[in-house]
Amino acid sequence: MPNNIVFRRLRAAARVAPRALLLIRPKRRTPPVESAPATSRDSDAVVPSTSSTSITTVVDPVSAVTVLAAAVARKPEQTPLIVMRTSRDAAKDILILSLEALSESADAFPPLKSAVGGLLYFTKRVELVSGNKEQIGEIYAQIDAFAASLVRAIPDATVLSPAHEAAILSLAEDINAVCVDMEVIARQRLFWRFLRAKPHSAQLQRMMKCLKRADRSFTRTILAGVDVQTSRTLAAVQSTREELQAVKTCPSQVDDRTLSIFPSLR
């Protein structure tokens, strides 16, 4: 009787053991199947759903590196603020280069070089005084126009009339006075400049008005000098014309020197 009981237990254990081994046996990994390129017919077909809950994604390492490199090399799009800042910096650099070239060409007359140097100093310090970018751009444009008027009024610094010299001296004094006011503000610490930004902006407006008045005064002086020179030239031409008319009416008064100058009187 006991042998029968032992035999039954062994037979039951033999039946249960294969099932347990099947449960703990690791599943075989199936290799990923490369999908064929999709066509128009494949896109219209319905993909059957599988009972598996895990989805295996196949990543091509070459394409992944390419995408990553493209993402790193891609530059961010420039916003309007960046474009505005870039254009303003370019305008400042061009203005500084033109003023430096004008200063080098004004070595023949030191007061003119001093006036151009004052404009150059003002251009380099204006961003320390004001944080208003629109105001800074307007100041750059005004100084550029100022420098252009100097070039038109004085094409050659080696040939200057007394009127030109007097006008340039007055202009240099006005510009240097404005630069002194600018230096007072620029020497302040950044903290105080930040706190006094609004008063400094108002002072900068007054400085620009002073520069505008100096430009107008210089232009008026130059034009007045040109008018005086033109009047003198016309008076000299008129006098010479009258003398020639008198010589034609009285040929006996013509000497050899006059005949050598005006052969048509022979």
C-alpha positions in Angstrom: 0.0 0.0 0.0 2.7 2.5 0.8 4.4 1.6 -2.5 1.3 2.5 -4.4 1.1 5.9 -2.8 4.8 6.7 -3.5 4.4 5.6 -7.1 1.4 7.9 -7.6 3.3 10.9 -6.2 6.2 10.3 -8.5 4.0 10.0 -11.5 2.2 13.3 -10.6 5.6 15.0 -10.2 6.7 13.8 -13.6 3.7 15.3 -15.2 4.1 18.8 -13.5 7.9 19.1 -14.1 7.8 19.6 -18.0 5.2 22.3 -17.6 7.3 24.2 -15.1 10.4 24.0 -17.3 8.4 25.3 -20.2 7.3 28.3 -18.2 10.8 29.3 -17.1 12.4 28.6 -20.5 13.6 32.0 -22.1 11.9 33.1 -25.2 13.8 33.3 -28.4 14.4 36.8 -29.8 13.3 37.1 -33.3 15.5 39.3 -35.5 13.9 42.6 -36.6 12.4 42.4 -40.1 13.4 45.3 -42.4 10.4 46.9 -43.8 10.3 47.5 -47.6 9.9 51.0 -48.9 6.4 52.2 -48.7 4.5 52.6 -51.9 1.3 54.3 -52.8 -0.4 50.9 -52.6 1.1 50.0 -49.3 -0.1 53.3 -47.8 -3.7 52.6 -48.8 -3.5 49.1 -47.3 -4.7 48.5 -43.7 -2.0 47.3 -41.3 -3.3 44.4 -39.2 -2.9 44.7 -35.5 -0.8 42.2 -33.6 -1.4 40.7 -30.2 2.1 41.7 -28.9 2.2 44.7 -26.7 5.9 45.6 -27.3 7.0 47.4 -30.4 10.5 47.1 -31.7 11.9 50.2 -33.4 14.8 49.8 -35.8 17.1 52.9 -35.8 19.6 53.4 -38.6 22.8 54.7 -37.0 24.0 56.5 -40.2 20.7 58.4 -40.5 20.7 59.2 -36.8 24.2 60.7 -37.0 23.2 62.7 -40.1 20.2 64.1 -38.4 22.2 65.0 -35.3 24.9 66.7 -37.3 22.2 68.7 -39.2 20.6 69.8 -35.9 23.9 70.9 -34.5 24.9 72.8 -37.7 21.5 74.4 -38.1 21.7 78.1 -37.1 18.9 79.7 -35.3 16.8 82.1 -37.3 17.6 85.7 -36.8 14.9 87.6 -35.0 14.1 91.3 -35.8 15.9 92.4 -32.7 19.1 90.6 -33.7 18.8 92.1 -37.2 18.3 95.6 -35.8 21.3 95.2 -33.5 23.5 94.0 -36.3 22.5 96.9 -38.6 23.1 99.4 -35.8 26.6 97.9 -35.1 27.4 98.0 -38.8 26.3 101.7 -39.1 28.5 102.5 -36.1 31.5 100.8 -37.5 31.1 102.4 -40.9 30.7 105.9 -39.3 33.8 105.4 -37.1 35.9 104.3 -40.2 34.8 107.3 -42.2 35.5 109.7 -39.3 39.0 108.2 -38.9 39.7 108.6 -42.6 38.5 112.2 -42.4 40.7 112.8 -39.4 43.8 111.5 -41.2 43.1 113.7 -44.2 42.8 116.8 -41.9 46.4 116.7 -40.7 47.2 119.9 -42.7 44.9 122.0 -40.5 44.9 121.0 -36.7 41.6 122.8 -35.9 39.8 120.7 -38.5 41.4 117.5 -37.1 40.3 118.5 -33.6 36.7 119.0 -34.8 36.6 115.6 -36.5 38.2 114.0 -33.5 35.5 115.4 -31.3 32.8 113.8 -33.5 34.7 110.5 -33.3 34.9 110.7 -29.5 31.2 111.5 -29.3 30.3 108.6 -31.5 32.3 106.1 -29.4 30.8 107.3 -26.1 27.2 107.7 -27.0 26.2 104.1 -26.1 27.6 104.7 -22.5 25.2 107.6 -22.0 22.0 106.4 -23.5 20.3 103.0 -23.6 17.6 104.1 -26.1 18.6 102.3 -29.3 16.4 104.4 -31.5 17.9 107.6 -30.1 21.4 106.1 -30.7 20.6 105.3 -34.3 19.3 108.9 -34.9 22.5 110.3 -33.3 24.6 108.2 -35.7 22.7 109.4 -38.7 23.0 113.0 -37.6 26.8 112.7 -37.0 27.1 111.1 -40.4 25.3 114.0 -42.0 27.6 116.4 -40.1 30.7 114.7 -41.4 29.3 114.7 -45.0 28.7 118.5 -44.7 32.3 118.9 -43.6 33.5 117.0 -46.6 31.4 119.0 -49.0 32.4 122.3 -47.5 36.1 121.5 -47.3 37.2 119.3 -50.2 40.9 120.1 -49.6 42.2 120.9 -46.2 45.5 122.3 -47.7 43.7 125.2 -49.4 41.6 127.2 -46.9 40.5 130.8 -47.1 40.5 132.9 -43.9 36.7 132.5 -43.8 37.1 128.8 -43.8 39.7 128.8 -41.1 37.5 131.0 -38.9 34.5 128.8 -39.4 36.5 125.7 -38.6 37.9 127.2 -35.4 34.4 128.1 -34.2 33.2 124.6 -35.1 36.0 122.9 -33.2 35.3 125.0 -30.1 31.6 124.1 -30.1 32.3 120.4 -30.6 34.9 120.3 -27.8 32.4 121.9 -25.5 29.9 119.2 -26.2 32.6 116.5 -25.7 33.4 117.9 -22.3 29.7 117.4 -21.2 29.8 113.9 -22.6 33.0 113.1 -20.7 31.3 114.1 -17.4 28.6 111.6 -18.0 30.8 108.8 -19.4 33.1 108.9 -16.3 30.2 108.0 -14.0 29.9 104.4 -12.8 27.6 102.0 -14.5 25.2 101.9 -11.5 24.8 105.7 -11.5 24.4 105.8 -15.3 21.7 103.2 -15.0 19.8 105.2 -12.3 20.2 108.5 -14.2 19.3 107.1 -17.6 16.4 109.4 -18.1 18.2 112.7 -17.2 21.2 111.5 -19.3 18.9 111.0 -22.3 17.6 114.5 -21.9 21.2 115.9 -21.7 22.1 113.9 -24.8 19.2 115.6 -26.6 20.6 119.0 -25.6 24.1 118.0 -26.8 22.7 117.0 -30.2 20.9 120.3 -30.4 24.2 122.1 -29.7 25.9 120.0 -32.4 23.1 120.8 -34.8 23.4 124.5 -34.1 27.2 124.3 -34.6 26.6 122.6 -38.0 24.2 125.2 -39.1 26.5 128.0 -38.0 29.4 126.5 -39.8 27.4 126.0 -43.0 26.1 129.6 -42.9 29.7 130.9 -42.4 31.0 128.8 -45.2 28.2 130.0 -47.5 28.7 133.6 -46.5 32.4 133.3 -47.3 31.6 131.7 -50.7 29.2 134.6 -51.4 31.9 137.2 -50.5 34.5 135.4 -52.7 32.0 135.2 -55.6 31.2 138.9 -55.2 34.8 139.8 -55.3 35.5 137.7 -58.3 32.5 139.2 -60.2 33.7 142.7 -59.3 37.2 141.9 -60.6 35.8 140.5 -63.8 33.5 143.5 -64.2 36.5 145.9 -63.7 38.6 144.0 -66.3 35.7 144.1 -68.8 35.4 147.9 -68.3 39.1 148.3 -68.9 39.0 146.3 -72.1 36.0 148.3 -73.3 38.0 151.5 -72.6 41.0 150.2 -74.5 38.8 149.3 -77.5 37.4 152.9 -77.7 40.9 154.4 -77.4 43.4 152.3 -79.3 46.2 154.8 -78.9 46.3 154.0 -75.1 47.1 150.4 -75.8 50.7 149.5 -74.8 52.8 146.6 -75.8 52.1 144.7 -72.6 48.3 144.8 -73.1 48.7 143.7 -76.7 50.8 140.8 -75.6 48.0 139.7 -73.3 45.1 140.5 -75.7 46.3 139.9 -79.3 42.8 140.6 -80.6 43.3 144.3 -79.9 45.9 144.7 -82.6 
